[in-house]
Amino acid sequence: MPSLIDSYQDDFQKIIESFKREIASLRTSRASSALVENILVEAYGTKMLLKQLANISVLDGKTIIIEPWDKNNLKHIEKAFQVSDLGLTPIVENDIIRISFPPLNEERRKELIKILHQKAESARIELRRIRDKIREEIFKKEKAKEISEDEKYRLFKELDEKTRKVDQQIKELADKKEQEISQI
């Protein structure tokens, strides 16, 4: 029979995956398709992700090339970049859009690191929310005499270890991303 904590394994994994997606959109000193692939573009009468409308490739460490599958969407994609909060200027050339990434200045790096820490804290808050939910469930099971007091403390210890491991993963991901942002 799987442990109570093991039954929440998917929730713990979702926190990590969500955090990875969140920080992938933070700009580093190198261009990455993850920075732009989730930009919402008004196309075909609805909002769609850029990655659903175009091929996105990194030309060099500083330039992203976007090649829409339907050339009629060039203007829509260009407009989406202009209204996004990324501060990037798209350059339309023939049937492609070129986005050049200027080097990050020190002020912008500090701002991105601050945003990174906020995202890490949000992931930790979600982790604590799940931990508290599991603790409540353990208390209820003990009160209903489904588990013994010894079993309750064993589950608490197991839960603390699992929480520490996930928190450590969040910290490692954040530290790695911070190094990427700080790299000149």
N, C-alpha and C positions, 0 to 999 in steps of 0.2 A: 504494500500500500504506500503510495507516495506521501511524503511528509507534507504538512500544511504549507510550509515555506516553499517546497518544490512546486506546489500548485500555483504559486505566484511567479514562477520563473519567467513566464512570458512578459509579465508586467515589468520586471526588472530589466529584461532585454529591450523592451520598448523604450525605456528611459535612455539607455545607452544609444540605441539606434536614432532616436529623436535628437539627442544631443549631437551625435555625429552629423546629422543632416543640418542642424542649426549652425554648427561652426563651419561646415563646408562652404557656406555662403559668405563667410568673413574673408575679406581680401587679404592676401599675403603679398610678399614681394614678387611672387610669380603668378601669372595669369592661369586660371583654371576654369574649365567649362562649368564646374559646380557653382561658380559665382553668378552665372547668368541663366542657367537652364530652367530655373523655376520662376522666372519673370512672367507675370501674367500679360498676355497679349490679347487685345480685342480682335477676334477674327471669326469669320463665319457666323456673326451674330451672337457670339458667346465669348467668354474669357477662357483662354487656353494657355497651358504652359508653353514656353518657348521651345522646350525640347520635343513637344508634340508637333511643332510646325516647321522645324528646321534642323539641319545638321550643324552641330556646334563642334568646332575644332580649335586647338591651340596651335598657332603658327610657330611662335617662339615663346619664350618666357614672358613676353610683354604684350602679345597680340592675340585676340580671339577672332576667329572668322565664323560668321553665321551665314549659312547658305539655305534660304527657305526652299522648301520643296515646291511650294506654289509661289511664283514670283510676284503675284498680286498682293502678297502679305508683307512685302518689303516695307511699305509705308507704315503699316500697322506695327511692325516690329520696331521700326525706328521711333515711332511715337511712344511705344511702351518704355523704351530706354530713356526717352526725354522726361517722362513723368515718374520714372522710378527714383528711389532715393540712393542709388548707387553712385551718382555723380559722374557717370560715364557718357562720353559723347560718341554716338555711332556715326560712322562715315560710310555712306552708301556708294559703292563702286560697282557699276554694271549690275550683276545679279547677286552680289554678296554685300554683307555688312561687315565692316572691319571696326573692331574696338581696340584701341591702344590704351594700355594701362601706364599712366605716368608713375614714376617711382613714388613710393610713399614718403611723406615728410614725417618728421619726428612727432609732430602734434597729432597727425592722423593715426600713426602707430599707437600712440597712447590712448587715443579714443577707441580704436579697435580692440585693444587689450582690455579696456574698461567694459566694452560690450561683451567680450568673451567671458569675463568674470561674471557678468550679470547672467549670461546664458548658463554658465556652470552652476551658479547659485540656484537658478530656476530648476535645473535638473536635480539638484540636491533637495530642494523643497519637495519635488515630486517623489523622490526616493523616501523622504521622511514621511510623507503622506501614506505611501504604501506600507512602510514599516509600522506606522501607528494603526493602520487598518488591520494588519496581521496581529499585532499585539492585542487589539480589542477582541479579535476572533479567539485568540489563545485564552484570554480571560473568560470569555463566554463559555468556552469548552470546559474549562476548569470548574466554573460555577455550576454548569450542568452535569458535573461529575463524569464527563466523557474522557477526561485525562486527569492524571494525578498531579499533585503539586510538584513532584520531582520532574515529571514530564513537562510541565509548564516552564520550569527553569531551564530544562534542556532545550526546549524550543526557543526560549528567549536568547539563550547563548547562540544557538544555530542562526537565529534571525540577526543578531548583532554581527556575527561573522559574515553573513551574506551581505548585509548592509555595508559593512566596512569594505568588502571586496568591490561592490558596485561603486561606492564612493571613490575608491582608489582608481578604478577605471576612468571615472569622470575626471579626476585630478590629472591622470596621465595624459588623457586626450587634450585637456585644457593646456597643460604644460607644453605638449608638443606643438599645439597650434600657436601658443604664445611665442615659442622659438621661431616658428615660420614667419609670424608677423614681424618680429624684431629683426629678422635677418635682412641685411642690406644687399 
